[in-house]
Amino acid sequence: MADHSSFLSTPELSVELRGTVLWLTITREERRNAMSHGVLASMAQAVTQAQAHRDIRAIVVTGAGSKAFCAGADLQSANAFTTDYSEPHGHLAQVLRAVRASTIPLIARVNGACMAGGMGLMSMCDMAVASSHAVFGLPEVKVGVFPAQVLSVLQHLIPRRVLVEMCLTGEPITSAQALEYGLVNYVDDDVDAKLQWLLERMLDKSPAAIRRGLYTMKKVESMAFEESMAFTESQIALFTLTEDAKEGQKAFQEKRKPQWAGK
């Protein structure tokens, strides 16, 4: 087993390895799990560090308690949206960058209110499971600002008309609406049971295929058709060269469960 001692929890972000799943839990329940600069810096670091550990198969992002997943920027803070105007990289942007580069799947466990910057944390994840009582909103216009970095990860997830209405009115939507609009994969009264079900359906599959596959999916997203064709026709050849691909096909032929090497 790899050495996981480099993963450090802070008072604001719990970083915990449960089997092959790394859990990142915002522990600011009294502030509705609002993002602080410390939370975001720790989250970016944990996601980046996880990339070096082949045995970590998924990352779950969530908030403590059952009231809020993440309420966005902490409006009680003096520097809610920025720290240093001379620093070109904002903390939320750095988390989104780290996740964009991740070849480990991220799943959002939306345990309550998911607002503003919290929508960014949820949208950056590859999949999302929400509790039935969760609500989703972009209330920035109510405090005189507007969703910014969040749009980079949210704009392709939900219908344009819905996005514009959420941005301009600042009014939230229910978990049922979030499911209807494709913002989340599943809504359940028991968010943990559904999350576990989803994880189990993924964790028995080829680690090598998922790692290289997620890389491929993310790369082609911003490519024009012909460019993506040229890229993917060479990628498929590389997929077939992995030990997992050879084992997967052998197991299929022999009608048995594959034993993944993850290579």
C-alpha positions in Angstrom: 0.0 0.0 0.0 1.3 3.5 -0.8 2.2 5.9 1.9 -0.7 8.3 2.5 0.9 10.2 5.4 1.1 13.3 3.1 -2.7 13.8 3.3 -3.3 16.2 6.1 -6.6 17.3 7.5 -7.1 20.8 8.7 -9.7 22.2 11.1 -11.7 23.3 8.1 -11.2 20.4 5.7 -11.2 16.7 6.8 -9.1 14.6 4.4 -9.8 10.9 5.0 -9.0 7.7 3.1 -11.8 5.2 3.4 -10.6 2.1 1.5 -9.8 3.2 -2.0 -11.9 6.4 -1.7 -10.5 9.8 -0.6 -13.1 11.8 1.3 -12.8 15.6 1.4 -15.3 17.0 3.9 -15.7 20.8 4.6 -16.0 21.0 8.3 -17.4 24.5 8.9 -20.9 23.4 9.8 -21.5 26.5 11.9 -20.8 28.6 8.7 -22.9 26.3 6.5 -19.7 24.9 5.1 -18.8 28.2 3.4 -15.5 28.2 1.6 -12.6 29.9 3.2 -9.2 30.4 1.5 -7.9 27.6 3.8 -10.6 25.1 2.7 -9.9 25.8 -1.0 -6.1 25.7 -0.6 -6.3 22.3 1.2 -8.8 20.9 -1.3 -6.6 21.8 -4.3 -3.5 20.3 -2.5 -5.4 17.0 -1.6 -6.7 16.5 -5.2 -3.2 17.2 -6.6 -1.5 14.8 -4.2 -4.0 12.1 -4.8 -2.9 11.8 -8.4 0.3 10.2 -7.3 -1.5 7.4 -5.5 -2.5 4.6 -7.9 -4.6 2.9 -5.2 -7.0 5.9 -4.8 -9.9 5.1 -7.1 -12.3 8.0 -6.3 -12.6 11.3 -4.5 -15.8 12.3 -2.7 -16.4 16.0 -2.0 -19.0 16.8 0.7 -19.9 19.0 3.7 -20.2 18.2 7.3 -23.7 17.7 8.8 -27.0 17.6 6.9 -27.9 21.3 6.4 -25.3 22.4 3.8 -23.0 21.0 1.2 -21.3 24.4 0.7 -22.9 27.8 1.0 -20.3 29.5 -1.3 -17.9 32.2 -0.3 -17.9 33.2 3.4 -19.6 36.6 3.4 -18.6 37.2 7.0 -15.0 37.3 5.8 -13.4 40.6 5.0 -12.0 39.1 1.7 -14.8 36.8 0.7 -14.1 36.7 -3.0 -10.4 37.5 -3.3 -7.2 37.8 -1.2 -4.6 39.6 -3.1 -5.3 41.6 -6.3 -1.7 41.2 -7.4 -2.0 37.4 -7.3 -3.5 36.2 -10.7 -4.7 32.9 -9.5 -7.7 32.8 -7.1 -8.2 30.0 -4.7 -11.4 28.6 -6.2 -9.9 28.8 -9.6 -6.9 26.7 -8.4 -9.3 24.0 -7.1 -11.1 23.9 -10.4 -7.8 23.7 -12.2 -6.6 20.8 -10.0 -9.8 18.9 -10.6 -9.7 19.6 -14.3 -6.3 17.9 -14.4 -7.4 14.9 -12.3 -7.6 11.4 -13.7 -9.3 10.2 -10.5 -13.1 10.5 -10.7 -14.7 13.0 -8.3 -18.2 12.5 -6.9 -20.1 15.3 -5.1 -22.1 14.1 -2.1 -24.6 16.9 -1.9 -25.9 16.6 1.6 -27.8 20.0 1.8 -27.8 23.5 0.4 -25.4 23.9 -2.5 -25.0 27.6 -3.2 -22.8 30.0 -5.3 -19.2 28.8 -5.1 -20.6 25.5 -3.7 -22.2 25.1 -7.1 -18.7 25.3 -8.5 -17.4 22.5 -6.2 -20.4 20.3 -7.1 -20.2 21.0 -10.9 -16.4 20.4 -11.1 -17.1 16.8 -10.0 -17.6 14.1 -12.6 -20.8 12.8 -10.9 -23.1 14.0 -8.2 -25.5 12.4 -5.8 -27.9 14.6 -3.8 -30.0 14.3 -0.7 -33.7 14.9 -1.4 -33.7 18.0 0.8 -30.8 19.6 -1.0 -31.3 22.9 -2.8 -29.2 24.5 -5.5 -28.7 28.2 -6.2 -26.6 31.0 -7.6 -27.7 33.9 -5.2 -24.7 36.2 -6.1 -27.0 38.9 -7.5 -28.6 39.2 -4.1 -25.3 40.5 -2.7 -24.3 42.6 -5.7 -21.9 40.2 -7.5 -22.3 37.5 -10.2 -21.3 33.9 -10.6 -17.8 33.9 -12.3 -15.5 30.9 -12.0 -18.5 28.7 -11.3 -19.8 29.3 -14.9 -16.6 27.6 -16.3 -17.7 24.3 -14.9 -21.5 24.8 -14.7 -22.4 26.3 -18.1 -22.3 23.0 -20.0 -24.2 21.0 -17.4 -27.6 22.5 -17.5 -29.9 24.1 -20.1 -29.0 27.7 -21.0 -32.4 29.1 -20.1 -32.2 27.5 -16.7 -28.7 28.8 -16.1 -29.6 32.4 -17.1 -32.7 32.4 -14.8 -30.7 31.1 -11.9 -28.0 33.7 -12.4 -30.3 36.7 -13.0 -32.9 35.9 -10.3 -30.6 34.3 -7.7 -33.5 32.0 -6.8 -32.8 28.4 -5.9 -34.0 25.2 -7.4 -35.0 21.9 -5.7 -33.2 18.6 -5.8 -36.0 17.3 -8.1 -35.4 20.1 -10.5 -31.6 19.6 -10.3 -32.2 15.9 -11.3 -34.5 17.0 -14.2 -32.0 19.4 -15.5 -29.1 16.9 -15.4 -27.3 18.8 -12.7 -27.0 15.7 -10.5 -27.0 11.9 -11.4 -29.2 10.8 -8.5 -31.4 12.2 -5.7 -32.2 10.0 -2.7 -33.6 10.3 0.8 -30.5 8.2 1.8 -27.7 10.0 0.1 -25.0 7.6 1.5 -26.7 4.4 0.4 -27.0 5.9 -3.2 -23.4 7.1 -3.1 -22.2 3.7 -2.0 -24.2 2.0 -4.8 -22.7 4.3 -7.4 -19.1 3.9 -6.0 -19.5 0.1 -6.1 -20.6 0.1 -9.7 -17.4 2.0 -10.6 -14.8 0.5 -8.2 -15.1 -3.0 -9.7 -14.2 -1.7 -13.2 -10.7 -1.3 -14.7 -8.6 1.3 -12.9 -6.4 1.8 -16.0 -9.4 2.3 -18.3 -11.0 4.8 -16.0 -7.7 6.7 -15.5 -6.9 7.0 -19.2 -10.5 7.3 -20.1 -11.2 10.3 -17.9 -8.0 11.9 -19.3 -9.4 11.4 -22.9 -12.9 12.6 -22.0 -11.5 15.8 -20.5 -9.2 16.5 -23.5 -11.8 16.0 -26.2 -14.3 18.3 -24.5 -12.6 21.4 -25.8 -11.5 20.0 -29.2 -13.1 20.6 -32.6 -14.4 17.4 -34.3 -11.5 16.6 -36.6 -9.0 17.3 -33.8 -10.9 15.0 -31.4 -11.0 12.3 -34.1 -7.3 12.4 -34.6 -6.7 12.3 -30.9 -9.1 9.5 -30.1 -8.1 7.2 -32.9 -4.6 7.1 -31.4 -6.0 6.9 -27.8 -8.0 3.7 -28.5 -4.7 1.9 -29.6 -3.1 2.9 -26.3 -6.2 1.6 -24.3 -5.7 -1.8 -25.8 -2.0 -2.0 -24.8 -2.7 -1.9 -21.1 -2.6 -5.0 -18.9 -6.2 -4.3 -17.8 -7.4 -4.4 -21.5 -5.6 -7.8 -22.0 -7.0 -9.2 -18.7 -10.5 -7.8 -19.4 -10.7 -9.5 -22.8 -9.3 -12.8 -21.4 -11.7 -12.8 -18.5 -14.6 -12.2 -20.9 -13.5 -15.1 -23.1 -13.1 -17.3 -20.0 -16.4 -16.2 -18.5 -14.8 -15.1 -15.2 -14.4 -11.9 -13.2 -11.4 -9.9 -14.2 -8.5 -9.4 -11.8 -7.4 -5.8 -12.5 -3.7 -4.9 -12.2 -4.6 -1.2 -12.7 -1.9 -0.9 -15.3 
